Amino acid sequence: MYEQRLPIEEWKAKKQAELKETIAAQRSALQEVVQDGQRLTDYLYGRGRLGSHITSGNAALVLQTLPQARAVLTAKDWDKFGRRVNKGAKGIPQLVRVNGYYNVDSIFDVSMTYGNKPYPIPEIKPEQMDKAIKELERLSPVNIIFQNEGVVGYDAEQHAIVFPTVMPQREVLARLPAEIVIATAEQHTPGISQAPYLRKTAMAVSVEFCGRFSLPMPDTAATTLDGMGTLIPPGEERKTLEEIRELSVTIGDTVEKALGLQRGQSAPQRDEAR
């Protein structure tokens, strides 16, 4: 009986060690991405490209291993989708929660797979820009107006989000999520719209939105996000990035559904180890 139990105990010890190692690796990766604006911008855009449903820690490990990753699933989910993982491909560790317990699983980027079935990546086409903007306008607590001069972005005096008439739709769409976040916060807490932390959070949402739909991000993104790490209490990186992700998912899902875009993905990840 003792000989039968020993392998089980060794297996449990191995799994526990893998879990601790993965949690530690996530924590380290998340601390790394908030060190400066460029790294945070790259991370958020990459997480958006992965679909925004992958949790902050798992996304950090994926992008640390494969910065240009486009879509990640388990081998089992790739099988369901009609693709196979390349022989010898090394999976990227991720935390998953099963029956209330965290375990370590492996995921593979689409570049590590083969098959005749292409993987759909949502992309907003030029002819869909107007509809996407109107869909975001539905989420906005204030009107979106276009004028030739004045404030660009949320204007507290006009109680509106303002863009120049000549601004290309692609740029408007890239900036709108941030301005909606700012306008919404202002409705709840008057005067907060100029707070540095809010403006950085808002820009982070726009960057992730752009990554999700293959849009060029605002050219001020890295500069705006620079220094955000100093505003996050030590050990709160995961919580902060999860809050940004939740906002990004809400906005991104609305547009994706309205435009009928598709992404071949597994069930959304809702749990993140603390």
Order of alpha helices (4+ residues) and beta strands (2+ residues): alpha-alpha-alpha-beta-alpha-beta-beta-beta-beta-alpha-beta-beta-beta-alpha-alpha-alpha-alpha-alpha
